[in-house]
Amino acid sequence: QISVASRSDWDFSRPRSLPNGWINNAFTGWNRNATVSWDDRGVALDIRSSPPIDTYILYSPAGDAPFFCFEPVTHTVDAHNLAPGPEAHGLVVLAPGASLIAECQFIVRATLKSEPVQADHP
């Protein structure tokens, strides 16, 4: 996980386009609301999640790639393989028979103005 303070082009607290280069980073501290906009198509995707989904992972091989991934999750990138263990990095490990309830909403809507990628931070 790289701090946004060291990469201003990764600061999605305000609307902005994807960075020009590769990105695969976990972002913590978001308020579980994000909007992704495709201006050329006139559509946006509003993303809402509930606790414990306190992190999102953003992956893109390049700013002009034909795809990207926005993943609301409980954990950081590669939490399964980081010391001292996945739970220390937010991954929720369930005992046999246990359950976890979380909700993610993905709402597509028409747009009339420019709205680049944005994930609201407090």
PyMOL CGO cylinders between C-alpha atoms (Angstrom):
from pymol import cmd
from pymol.cgo import CYLINDER

trace = [
    CYLINDER, 0.00, 0.00, 0.00, 1.46, 3.33, -1.09, 0.3, 1, 1, 1, 1, 1, 1,
    CYLINDER, 1.46, 3.33, -1.09, 0.46, 6.56, 0.63, 0.3, 1, 1, 1, 1, 1, 1,
    CYLINDER, 0.46, 6.56, 0.63, -1.47, 9.08, -1.45, 0.3, 1, 1, 1, 1, 1, 1,
    CYLINDER, -1.47, 9.08, -1.45, 0.76, 11.75, 0.10, 0.3, 1, 1, 1, 1, 1, 1,
    CYLINDER, 0.76, 11.75, 0.10, 3.65, 10.37, -1.98, 0.3, 1, 1, 1, 1, 1, 1,
    CYLINDER, 3.65, 10.37, -1.98, 1.58, 10.04, -5.18, 0.3, 1, 1, 1, 1, 1, 1,
    CYLINDER, 1.58, 10.04, -5.18, -0.68, 13.04, -5.79, 0.3, 1, 1, 1, 1, 1, 1,
    CYLINDER, -0.68, 13.04, -5.79, -1.87, 11.45, -9.06, 0.3, 1, 1, 1, 1, 1, 1,
    CYLINDER, -1.87, 11.45, -9.06, -3.40, 8.71, -6.89, 0.3, 1, 1, 1, 1, 1, 1,
    CYLINDER, -3.40, 8.71, -6.89, -5.46, 11.11, -4.78, 0.3, 1, 1, 1, 1, 1, 1,
    CYLINDER, -5.46, 11.11, -4.78, -9.07, 10.32, -5.68, 0.3, 1, 1, 1, 1, 1, 1,
    CYLINDER, -9.07, 10.32, -5.68, -10.61, 12.46, -2.93, 0.3, 1, 1, 1, 1, 1, 1,
    CYLINDER, -10.61, 12.46, -2.93, -11.55, 14.81, -5.79, 0.3, 1, 1, 1, 1, 1, 1,
    CYLINDER, -11.55, 14.81, -5.79, -12.69, 13.85, -9.30, 0.3, 1, 1, 1, 1, 1, 1,
    CYLINDER, -12.69, 13.85, -9.30, -9.77, 12.88, -11.53, 0.3, 1, 1, 1, 1, 1, 1,
    CYLINDER, -9.77, 12.88, -11.53, -8.80, 10.53, -14.31, 0.3, 1, 1, 1, 1, 1, 1,
    CYLINDER, -8.80, 10.53, -14.31, -6.81, 7.36, -13.77, 0.3, 1, 1, 1, 1, 1, 1,
    CYLINDER, -6.81, 7.36, -13.77, -3.04, 7.90, -13.48, 0.3, 1, 1, 1, 1, 1, 1,
    CYLINDER, -3.04, 7.90, -13.48, -1.01, 7.48, -16.66, 0.3, 1, 1, 1, 1, 1, 1,
    CYLINDER, -1.01, 7.48, -16.66, 0.94, 4.47, -15.41, 0.3, 1, 1, 1, 1, 1, 1,
    CYLINDER, 0.94, 4.47, -15.41, 0.30, 1.18, -13.67, 0.3, 1, 1, 1, 1, 1, 1,
    CYLINDER, 0.30, 1.18, -13.67, -1.61, 1.23, -10.37, 0.3, 1, 1, 1, 1, 1, 1,
    CYLINDER, -1.61, 1.23, -10.37, -2.44, -1.62, -7.99, 0.3, 1, 1, 1, 1, 1, 1,
    CYLINDER, -2.44, -1.62, -7.99, -3.03, -0.04, -4.61, 0.3, 1, 1, 1, 1, 1, 1,
    CYLINDER, -3.03, -0.04, -4.61, -5.26, -0.36, -1.58, 0.3, 1, 1, 1, 1, 1, 1,
    CYLINDER, -5.26, -0.36, -1.58, -6.88, 2.86, -0.38, 0.3, 1, 1, 1, 1, 1, 1,
    CYLINDER, -6.88, 2.86, -0.38, -8.05, 3.07, 3.22, 0.3, 1, 1, 1, 1, 1, 1,
    CYLINDER, -8.05, 3.07, 3.22, -10.08, 5.73, 4.97, 0.3, 1, 1, 1, 1, 1, 1,
    CYLINDER, -10.08, 5.73, 4.97, -12.71, 6.21, 2.28, 0.3, 1, 1, 1, 1, 1, 1,
    CYLINDER, -12.71, 6.21, 2.28, -16.31, 6.85, 3.30, 0.3, 1, 1, 1, 1, 1, 1,
    CYLINDER, -16.31, 6.85, 3.30, -17.57, 3.85, 1.29, 0.3, 1, 1, 1, 1, 1, 1,
    CYLINDER, -17.57, 3.85, 1.29, -18.88, 6.02, -1.56, 0.3, 1, 1, 1, 1, 1, 1,
    CYLINDER, -18.88, 6.02, -1.56, -17.27, 6.30, -4.97, 0.3, 1, 1, 1, 1, 1, 1,
    CYLINDER, -17.27, 6.30, -4.97, -18.24, 7.42, -8.45, 0.3, 1, 1, 1, 1, 1, 1,
    CYLINDER, -18.24, 7.42, -8.45, -16.68, 6.32, -11.72, 0.3, 1, 1, 1, 1, 1, 1,
    CYLINDER, -16.68, 6.32, -11.72, -17.67, 8.21, -14.85, 0.3, 1, 1, 1, 1, 1, 1,
    CYLINDER, -17.67, 8.21, -14.85, -17.32, 7.43, -18.54, 0.3, 1, 1, 1, 1, 1, 1,
    CYLINDER, -17.32, 7.43, -18.54, -17.89, 10.85, -20.11, 0.3, 1, 1, 1, 1, 1, 1,
    CYLINDER, -17.89, 10.85, -20.11, -17.67, 9.55, -23.68, 0.3, 1, 1, 1, 1, 1, 1,
    CYLINDER, -17.67, 9.55, -23.68, -20.53, 7.13, -22.94, 0.3, 1, 1, 1, 1, 1, 1,
    CYLINDER, -20.53, 7.13, -22.94, -22.60, 9.49, -20.79, 0.3, 1, 1, 1, 1, 1, 1,
    CYLINDER, -22.60, 9.49, -20.79, -22.80, 7.06, -17.87, 0.3, 1, 1, 1, 1, 1, 1,
    CYLINDER, -22.80, 7.06, -17.87, -21.49, 6.85, -14.32, 0.3, 1, 1, 1, 1, 1, 1,
    CYLINDER, -21.49, 6.85, -14.32, -21.29, 4.10, -11.75, 0.3, 1, 1, 1, 1, 1, 1,
    CYLINDER, -21.29, 4.10, -11.75, -22.00, 4.97, -8.13, 0.3, 1, 1, 1, 1, 1, 1,
    CYLINDER, -22.00, 4.97, -8.13, -20.48, 2.49, -5.68, 0.3, 1, 1, 1, 1, 1, 1,
    CYLINDER, -20.48, 2.49, -5.68, -21.63, 2.21, -2.08, 0.3, 1, 1, 1, 1, 1, 1,
    CYLINDER, -21.63, 2.21, -2.08, -20.52, -0.32, 0.53, 0.3, 1, 1, 1, 1, 1, 1,
    CYLINDER, -20.52, -0.32, 0.53, -21.14, -1.12, 4.18, 0.3, 1, 1, 1, 1, 1, 1,
    CYLINDER, -21.14, -1.12, 4.18, -18.75, -2.00, 7.01, 0.3, 1, 1, 1, 1, 1, 1,
    CYLINDER, -18.75, -2.00, 7.01, -16.45, -3.86, 7.23, 0.3, 1, 1, 1, 1, 1, 1,
    CYLINDER, -16.45, -3.86, 7.23, -15.60, -2.86, 3.65, 0.3, 1, 1, 1, 1, 1, 1,
    CYLINDER, -15.60, -2.86, 3.65, -13.25, -0.04, 4.61, 0.3, 1, 1, 1, 1, 1, 1,
    CYLINDER, -13.25, -0.04, 4.61, -10.77, -0.34, 1.75, 0.3, 1, 1, 1, 1, 1, 1,
    CYLINDER, -10.77, -0.34, 1.75, -10.88, -0.29, -2.01, 0.3, 1, 1, 1, 1, 1, 1,
    CYLINDER, -10.88, -0.29, -2.01, -8.27, -1.62, -4.38, 0.3, 1, 1, 1, 1, 1, 1,
    CYLINDER, -8.27, -1.62, -4.38, -7.74, 0.16, -7.67, 0.3, 1, 1, 1, 1, 1, 1,
    CYLINDER, -7.74, 0.16, -7.67, -5.93, -1.68, -10.44, 0.3, 1, 1, 1, 1, 1, 1,
    CYLINDER, -5.93, -1.68, -10.44, -5.12, -0.45, -13.93, 0.3, 1, 1, 1, 1, 1, 1,
    CYLINDER, -5.12, -0.45, -13.93, -2.19, -1.36, -16.19, 0.3, 1, 1, 1, 1, 1, 1,
    CYLINDER, -2.19, -1.36, -16.19, -2.22, 2.20, -17.64, 0.3, 1, 1, 1, 1, 1, 1,
    CYLINDER, -2.22, 2.20, -17.64, -4.40, 5.29, -17.79, 0.3, 1, 1, 1, 1, 1, 1,
    CYLINDER, -4.40, 5.29, -17.79, -5.37, 4.53, -21.39, 0.3, 1, 1, 1, 1, 1, 1,
    CYLINDER, -5.37, 4.53, -21.39, -6.03, 0.81, -20.81, 0.3, 1, 1, 1, 1, 1, 1,
    CYLINDER, -6.03, 0.81, -20.81, -9.44, -0.43, -21.98, 0.3, 1, 1, 1, 1, 1, 1,
    CYLINDER, -9.44, -0.43, -21.98, -10.25, -1.67, -18.45, 0.3, 1, 1, 1, 1, 1, 1,
    CYLINDER, -10.25, -1.67, -18.45, -9.59, -1.11, -14.76, 0.3, 1, 1, 1, 1, 1, 1,
    CYLINDER, -9.59, -1.11, -14.76, -10.72, -2.77, -11.53, 0.3, 1, 1, 1, 1, 1, 1,
    CYLINDER, -10.72, -2.77, -11.53, -12.30, -0.99, -8.57, 0.3, 1, 1, 1, 1, 1, 1,
    CYLINDER, -12.30, -0.99, -8.57, -12.66, -3.53, -5.78, 0.3, 1, 1, 1, 1, 1, 1,
    CYLINDER, -12.66, -3.53, -5.78, -14.36, -2.69, -2.47, 0.3, 1, 1, 1, 1, 1, 1,
    CYLINDER, -14.36, -2.69, -2.47, -12.69, -5.02, 0.06, 0.3, 1, 1, 1, 1, 1, 1,
    CYLINDER, -12.69, -5.02, 0.06, -11.89, -5.45, 3.74, 0.3, 1, 1, 1, 1, 1, 1,
    CYLINDER, -11.89, -5.45, 3.74, -8.14, -5.80, 3.25, 0.3, 1, 1, 1, 1, 1, 1,
    CYLINDER, -8.14, -5.80, 3.25, -5.03, -4.51, 1.56, 0.3, 1, 1, 1, 1, 1, 1,
    CYLINDER, -5.03, -4.51, 1.56, -3.41, -5.87, -1.61, 0.3, 1, 1, 1, 1, 1, 1,
    CYLINDER, -3.41, -5.87, -1.61, -1.92, -9.35, -1.07, 0.3, 1, 1, 1, 1, 1, 1,
    CYLINDER, -1.92, -9.35, -1.07, -3.14, -9.52, 2.55, 0.3, 1, 1, 1, 1, 1, 1,
    CYLINDER, -3.14, -9.52, 2.55, -3.07, -13.34, 2.33, 0.3, 1, 1, 1, 1, 1, 1,
    CYLINDER, -3.07, -13.34, 2.33, 0.71, -13.33, 2.00, 0.3, 1, 1, 1, 1, 1, 1,
    CYLINDER, 0.71, -13.33, 2.00, 1.81, -10.45, 4.25, 0.3, 1, 1, 1, 1, 1, 1,
    CYLINDER, 1.81, -10.45, 4.25, 3.37, -10.87, 7.69, 0.3, 1, 1, 1, 1, 1, 1,
    CYLINDER, 3.37, -10.87, 7.69, 2.28, -11.20, 10.42, 0.3, 1, 1, 1, 1, 1, 1,
    CYLINDER, 2.28, -11.20, 10.42, -0.83, -12.64, 8.77, 0.3, 1, 1, 1, 1, 1, 1,
    CYLINDER, -0.83, -12.64, 8.77, -3.91, -11.68, 6.77, 0.3, 1, 1, 1, 1, 1, 1,
    CYLINDER, -3.91, -11.68, 6.77, -5.98, -10.49, 9.75, 0.3, 1, 1, 1, 1, 1, 1,
    CYLINDER, -5.98, -10.49, 9.75, -3.36, -7.82, 10.52, 0.3, 1, 1, 1, 1, 1, 1,
    CYLINDER, -3.36, -7.82, 10.52, -4.06, -6.37, 7.08, 0.3, 1, 1, 1, 1, 1, 1,
    CYLINDER, -4.06, -6.37, 7.08, -7.85, -6.30, 7.32, 0.3, 1, 1, 1, 1, 1, 1,
    CYLINDER, -7.85, -6.30, 7.32, -8.73, -9.67, 5.83, 0.3, 1, 1, 1, 1, 1, 1,
    CYLINDER, -8.73, -9.67, 5.83, -11.70, -11.17, 7.65, 0.3, 1, 1, 1, 1, 1, 1,
    CYLINDER, -11.70, -11.17, 7.65, -11.09, -14.84, 8.33, 0.3, 1, 1, 1, 1, 1, 1,
    CYLINDER, -11.09, -14.84, 8.33, -14.21, -16.79, 9.23, 0.3, 1, 1, 1, 1, 1, 1,
    CYLINDER, -14.21, -16.79, 9.23, -14.32, -19.89, 11.37, 0.3, 1, 1, 1, 1, 1, 1,
    CYLINDER, -14.32, -19.89, 11.37, -16.17, -22.90, 9.94, 0.3, 1, 1, 1, 1, 1, 1,
    CYLINDER, -16.17, -22.90, 9.94, -19.89, -22.16, 10.03, 0.3, 1, 1, 1, 1, 1, 1,
    CYLINDER, -19.89, -22.16, 10.03, -19.38, -18.42, 10.72, 0.3, 1, 1, 1, 1, 1, 1,
    CYLINDER, -19.38, -18.42, 10.72, -20.73, -15.74, 8.42, 0.3, 1, 1, 1, 1, 1, 1,
    CYLINDER, -20.73, -15.74, 8.42, -20.11, -12.12, 7.53, 0.3, 1, 1, 1, 1, 1, 1,
    CYLINDER, -20.11, -12.12, 7.53, -22.68, -9.73, 6.14, 0.3, 1, 1, 1, 1, 1, 1,
    CYLINDER, -22.68, -9.73, 6.14, -21.57, -6.81, 3.98, 0.3, 1, 1, 1, 1, 1, 1,
    CYLINDER, -21.57, -6.81, 3.98, -23.25, -4.97, 1.16, 0.3, 1, 1, 1, 1, 1, 1,
    CYLINDER, -23.25, -4.97, 1.16, -21.98, -3.37, -2.03, 0.3, 1, 1, 1, 1, 1, 1,
    CYLINDER, -21.98, -3.37, -2.03, -24.23, -1.47, -4.40, 0.3, 1, 1, 1, 1, 1, 1,
    CYLINDER, -24.23, -1.47, -4.40, -23.24, -0.67, -7.97, 0.3, 1, 1, 1, 1, 1, 1,
    CYLINDER, -23.24, -0.67, -7.97, -25.68, 1.83, -9.47, 0.3, 1, 1, 1, 1, 1, 1,
    CYLINDER, -25.68, 1.83, -9.47, -25.43, 2.84, -13.13, 0.3, 1, 1, 1, 1, 1, 1,
    CYLINDER, -25.43, 2.84, -13.13, -26.83, 6.25, -14.06, 0.3, 1, 1, 1, 1, 1, 1,
    CYLINDER, -26.83, 6.25, -14.06, -26.84, 8.66, -17.01, 0.3, 1, 1, 1, 1, 1, 1,
    CYLINDER, -26.84, 8.66, -17.01, -24.61, 11.75, -16.72, 0.3, 1, 1, 1, 1, 1, 1,
    CYLINDER, -24.61, 11.75, -16.72, -24.65, 15.18, -18.28, 0.3, 1, 1, 1, 1, 1, 1,
    CYLINDER, -24.65, 15.18, -18.28, -21.28, 16.53, -17.16, 0.3, 1, 1, 1, 1, 1, 1,
    CYLINDER, -21.28, 16.53, -17.16, -17.67, 15.48, -16.63, 0.3, 1, 1, 1, 1, 1, 1,
    CYLINDER, -17.67, 15.48, -16.63, -17.25, 13.26, -13.55, 0.3, 1, 1, 1, 1, 1, 1,
    CYLINDER, -17.25, 13.26, -13.55, -13.89, 11.40, -13.47, 0.3, 1, 1, 1, 1, 1, 1,
    CYLINDER, -13.89, 11.40, -13.47, -13.03, 8.66, -10.95, 0.3, 1, 1, 1, 1, 1, 1,
    CYLINDER, -13.03, 8.66, -10.95, -13.67, 9.78, -7.37, 0.3, 1, 1, 1, 1, 1, 1,
    CYLINDER, -13.67, 9.78, -7.37, -13.65, 8.01, -4.03, 0.3, 1, 1, 1, 1, 1, 1,
    CYLINDER, -13.65, 8.01, -4.03, -14.70, 10.25, -1.17, 0.3, 1, 1, 1, 1, 1, 1,
    CYLINDER, -14.70, 10.25, -1.17, -12.35, 10.49, 1.80, 0.3, 1, 1, 1, 1, 1, 1,
    CYLINDER, -12.35, 10.49, 1.80, -13.16, 12.16, 5.12, 0.3, 1, 1, 1, 1, 1, 1,
]
cmd.load_cgo(trace, "trace")
